[in-house]
């Protein structure tokens, strides 16, 4: 599923359910995918605050566990969140910052942002205090509403980053953020691939679930290029170089250069994956998998 979408590097998270799913299981899954040829990282934590960890604290997880790049997704402005206070968010951001400094990582605080009216106002209030910089925050789902799109643009202008979720409306949301003078180099696009996509009715009751697909990444890139006029290098950068830089992986990921990881994707003229190498190993040839996951049956 991942390689057919042109993906070589993934970052996993728990999301809504940090009770029946554990950080230990997430870390084990990341290790399993790495054994199958991908590059894998994880966010420590889940939607809730206090948030689950492996070692007992966000700071020590970031310092001690190689695959942990930061804390997330902590939910804000969402009916599924634990309604964290500004003080709790400030403390998490501080844990991420010190953990990142001591662990040699970006130590990002990755926020799931719902469609609540405050959006990421708490983040702006923390930044305004002047102690924790905007670069410590990476909110996602920033294309949900026009107000969030404006906040996303503002955060990038302050030196932070904003993540948009790939899908049908993503390209238009990114284009709108750029119209609000967002810094294109500080916009990232992620897929929620493999994650649950809940559907709610007008009363807020859960009425169904779907599974996110990583294939939305390249369809979003194509839409940005063809329908919204972004140059292909800028659009592709939002799913390659920009996230690599955000995660502290520049020089290894997101570029073709001597000493990098040899993650190479060849696209056809329709911008569909044709060939793919991960870490120099061919994973896809003529659009068909060469390597399969342990629980995936080869197509005969």
C-alpha positions as semicolon CSV with decimal commas, in nm:
position;residue;x (nm);y (nm);z (nm)
1;X;0,000;0,000;0,000
2;X;0,277;0,243;0,089
3;X;0,524;0,177;-0,191
4;X;0,253;0,180;-0,460
5;X;0,180;0,535;-0,340
6;X;0,547;0,628;-0,382
7;X;0,615;0,639;-0,007
8;X;0,951;0,536;0,140
9;X;0,940;0,706;0,483
10;X;0,657;0,700;0,737
11;X;0,589;0,853;1,078
12;X;0,331;0,667;1,286
13;X;0,106;0,784;1,567
14;X;-0,170;0,648;1,791
15;X;-0,430;0,921;1,737
16;X;-0,766;0,899;1,913
17;X;-0,714;0,567;2,088
18;X;-0,427;0,558;2,335
19;X;-0,600;0,298;2,554
20;X;-0,648;-0,020;2,348
21;X;-0,350;0,070;2,131
22;X;-0,013;0,128;2,296
23;X;0,312;0,308;2,225
24;X;0,490;-0,027;2,255
25;X;0,273;-0,171;1,977
26;X;0,329;0,137;1,761
27;X;0,705;0,115;1,805
28;X;0,695;-0,257;1,722
29;X;0,498;-0,187;1,403
30;X;0,750;0,079;1,301
31;X;1,032;-0,169;1,352
32;X;0,847;-0,430;1,146
33;X;0,800;-0,190;0,854
34;X;1,167;-0,097;0,875
35;X;1,259;-0,466;0,850
36;X;1,053;-0,477;0,530
37;X;1,252;-0,193;0,374
38;X;1,095;0,139;0,473
39;X;1,231;0,417;0,692
40;X;1,012;0,461;0,997
41;X;0,965;0,701;1,286
42;X;0,694;0,758;1,548
43;X;0,538;1,033;1,752
44;X;0,516;0,952;2,121
45;X;0,175;1,013;2,276
46;X;-0,185;1,022;2,154
47;X;-0,478;1,264;2,151
48;X;-0,513;1,277;2,529
49;X;-0,328;1,478;2,795
50;X;-0,157;1,344;3,005
51;X;-0,040;1,148;2,706
52;X;0,089;0,788;2,692
53;X;0,463;0,734;2,660
54;X;0,707;0,443;2,668
55;X;0,965;0,555;2,925
56;X;0,735;0,761;3,145
57;X;0,784;1,106;2,994
58;X;0,776;1,278;2,658
59;X;1,122;1,420;2,719
60;X;1,288;1,086;2,788
61;X;1,110;0,915;2,497
62;X;1,255;1,174;2,259
63;X;1,603;1,148;2,411
64;X;1,628;0,771;2,453
65;X;1,431;0,616;2,166
66;X;1,583;0,664;1,822
67;X;1,257;0,641;1,626
68;X;1,075;0,904;1,836
69;X;1,091;1,245;1,662
70;X;0,851;1,435;1,887
71;X;0,516;1,421;2,062
72;X;0,178;1,385;1,894
73;X;-0,084;1,389;1,780
74;X;-0,212;1,593;2,075
75;X;-0,570;1,694;1,994
76;X;-0,687;2,056;2,028
77;X;-1,003;2,237;1,920
78;X;-1,176;1,902;1,875
79;X;-1,461;1,724;2,053
80;X;-1,241;1,412;2,078
81;X;-0,960;1,593;2,259
82;X;-0,896;1,592;2,633
83;X;-0,946;1,970;2,623
84;X;-0,586;2,047;2,726
85;X;-0,527;2,379;2,897
86;X;-0,280;2,634;2,759
87;X;-0,054;2,548;3,052
88;X;-0,055;2,179;2,961
89;X;0,029;2,259;2,599
90;X;0,308;2,489;2,712
91;X;0,452;2,214;2,931
92;X;0,437;1,961;2,646
93;X;0,609;2,205;2,411
94;X;0,881;2,257;2,671
95;X;0,926;1,881;2,712
96;X;0,959;1,849;2,335
97;X;1,206;2,134;2,311
98;X;1,440;2,010;2,584
99;X;1,406;1,649;2,469
100;X;1,494;1,753;2,117
101;X;1,795;1,955;2,230
102;X;1,934;1,668;2,439
103;X;1,844;1,400;2,184
104;X;1,970;1,581;1,875
105;X;1,623;1,591;1,718
106;X;1,369;1,859;1,622
107;X;1,146;1,758;1,914
108;X;0,828;1,882;1,750
109;X;0,491;1,907;1,921
110;X;0,254;1,763;1,660
111;X;-0,103;1,883;1,709
112;X;-0,423;1,733;1,570
113;X;-0,641;2,039;1,508
114;X;-1,018;2,007;1,490
115;X;-1,267;2,260;1,360
116;X;-1,328;2,430;1,695
117;X;-1,338;2,810;1,693
118;X;-1,004;2,864;1,876
119;X;-0,801;2,670;1,626
120;X;-0,436;2,708;1,729
121;X;-0,478;3,033;1,920
122;X;-0,315;2,870;2,224
123;X;-0,005;2,809;2,011
124;X;0,013;3,176;1,916
125;X;-0,022;3,274;2,283
126;X;0,270;3,045;2,376
127;X;0,485;3,185;2,095
128;X;0,401;3,542;2,200
129;X;0,560;3,480;2,541
130;X;0,893;3,457;2,362
131;X;1,038;3,146;2,528
132;X;0,927;2,864;2,297
133;X;0,974;2,942;1,925
134;X;0,716;2,884;1,653
135;X;0,943;2,619;1,500
136;X;0,858;2,383;1,788
137;X;0,501;2,332;1,664
138;X;0,363;2,126;1,376
139;X;-0,020;2,140;1,368
140;X;-0,196;1,917;1,116
141;X;-0,538;1,918;0,942
142;X;-0,493;2,292;0,890
143;X;-0,715;2,296;0,582
144;X;-1,038;2,217;0,767
145;X;-1,180;2,572;0,773
146;X;-1,102;2,914;0,624
147;X;-1,005;3,037;0,971
148;X;-0,753;2,754;1,014
149;X;-0,606;2,821;0,672
150;X;-0,541;3,182;0,775
151;X;-0,387;3,062;1,101
152;X;-0,167;2,820;0,906
153;X;-0,037;3,103;0,689
154;X;0,029;3,318;0,996
155;X;0,221;3,038;1,171
156;X;0,452;2,988;0,872
157;X;0,521;3,362;0,862
158;X;0,627;3,340;1,228
159;X;0,874;3,062;1,148
160;X;0,655;2,765;1,231
161;X;0,520;2,494;1,005
162;X;0,167;2,395;0,905
163;X;0,062;2,052;0,782
164;X;-0,232;1,992;0,548
165;X;-0,404;1,655;0,510
166;X;-0,394;1,523;0,154
167;X;-0,729;1,460;-0,011
168;X;-1,000;1,611;-0,226
169;X;-0,993;1,961;-0,075
170;X;-0,626;1,979;0,022
171;X;-0,489;2,147;-0,291
172;X;-0,745;2,427;-0,270
173;X;-0,667;2,476;0,100
174;X;-0,292;2,497;0,036
175;X;-0,351;2,741;-0,251
176;X;-0,565;2,954;-0,018
177;X;-0,287;2,952;0,245
178;X;-0,039;3,068;-0,017
179;X;-0,281;3,347;-0,110
180;X;-0,259;3,450;0,257
181;X;0,119;3,477;0,211
182;X;0,211;3,145;0,370
183;X;0,574;3,044;0,324
184;X;0,559;2,749;0,080
185;X;0,883;2,604;0,222
186;X;0,713;2,571;0,562
187;X;0,404;2,386;0,439
188;X;0,395;2,009;0,460
189;X;0,133;1,764;0,334
190;X;0,066;1,429;0,502
191;X;-0,180;1,154;0,416
192;X;-0,321;0,998;0,735
193;X;-0,247;0,680;0,541
194;X;-0,363;0,375;0,737
195;X;-0,543;0,595;0,988
196;X;-0,914;0,599;1,064
197;X;-1,131;0,856;0,889
198;X;-1,448;0,887;1,100
199;X;-1,776;1,026;0,969
200;X;-2,011;1,210;1,205
201;X;-2,371;1,318;1,159
202;X;-2,510;1,664;1,239
203;X;-2,550;1,567;1,605
204;X;-2,188;1,458;1,638
205;X;-2,264;1,086;1,646
206;X;-2,020;0,848;1,477
207;X;-2,188;0,697;1,172
208;X;-1,900;0,527;0,994
209;X;-1,526;0,476;0,949
210;X;-1,297;0,464;0,650
211;X;-0,922;0,413;0,620
212;X;-0,690;0,683;0,493
213;X;-0,481;0,609;0,185
214;X;-0,127;0,734;0,118
215;X;-0,217;0,755;-0,253
216;X;-0,376;1,095;-0,181
217;X;-0,029;1,251;-0,153
218;X;0,052;1,238;-0,524
219;X;-0,303;1,319;-0,635
220;X;-0,280;1,633;-0,421
221;X;0,058;1,722;-0,573
222;X;-0,090;1,677;-0,921
223;X;-0,385;1,901;-0,834
224;X;-0,158;2,173;-0,696
225;X;0,046;2,166;-1,015
226;X;-0,229;2,135;-1,275
227;X;-0,523;2,317;-1,120
228;X;-0,354;2,576;-0,901
229;X;-0,043;2,656;-1,102
230;X;0,229;2,560;-0,853
231;X;0,555;2,459;-1,010
232;X;0,616;2,088;-0,975
233;X;0,926;2,136;-0,761
234;X;0,735;2,349;-0,507
235;X;0,439;2,108;-0,498
236;X;0,661;1,800;-0,465
237;X;0,865;1,974;-0,197
238;X;0,560;1,976;0,030
239;X;0,569;1,595;0,046
240;X;0,948;1,549;0,022
241;X;1,201;1,819;0,115
242;X;0,975;2,019;0,348
243;X;0,879;1,730;0,581
244;X;1,237;1,600;0,570
245;X;1,362;1,939;0,691
246;X;1,089;1,962;0,956
247;X;1,185;1,621;1,097
248;X;1,557;1,695;1,100
249;X;1,627;1,458;0,811
250;X;1,768;1,704;0,557
251;X;2,074;1,556;0,387
252;X;1,924;1,208;0,414
253;X;1,568;1,246;0,293
254;X;1,378;1,470;0,053
255;X;1,659;1,522;-0,196
256;X;1,879;1,339;-0,445
257;X;2,240;1,396;-0,340
258;X;2,561;1,208;-0,260
259;X;2,532;1,049;0,082
260;X;2,152;1,064;0,096
261;X;1,940;0,753;0,150
262;X;1,874;0,673;-0,220
263;X;1,499;0,695;-0,184
264;X;1,415;0,751;-0,551
265;X;1,074;0,781;-0,716
266;X;1,018;0,785;-1,091
267;X;0,679;0,925;-1,200
268;X;0,511;0,879;-1,536
269;X;0,368;1,172;-1,731
270;X;0,043;1,146;-1,533
271;X;0,243;1,175;-1,209
272;X;0,172;0,815;-1,109
273;X;0,447;0,606;-0,946
274;X;0,639;0,403;-1,205
275;X;0,958;0,292;-1,027
276;X;1,055;0,326;-0,661
277;X;1,371;0,258;-0,461
278;X;1,385;0,277;-0,081
279;X;1,734;0,297;0,062
280;X;1,868;0,189;-0,277
281;X;1,647;-0,121;-0,288
282;X;1,396;-0,146;-0,571
283;X;1,043;-0,167;-0,429
284;X;0,832;-0,089;-0,736
285;X;0,890;-0,164;-1,105
286;X;0,656;-0,043;-1,380
287;X;0,400;0,040;-1,112
288;X;0,398;-0,312;-0,965
289;X;0,544;-0,411;-0,627
290;X;0,873;-0,597;-0,624
291;X;0,873;-0,627;-0,245
292;X;0,565;-0,716;-0,039
293;X;0,489;-0,680;0,328
294;X;0,482;-0,986;0,550
295;X;0,102;-1,001;0,546
296;X;0,056;-0,900;0,182
297;X;0,000;-1,166;-0,081
298;X;0,189;-1,110;-0,411
299;X;-0,037;-1,058;-0,710
300;X;0,001;-1,358;-0,941
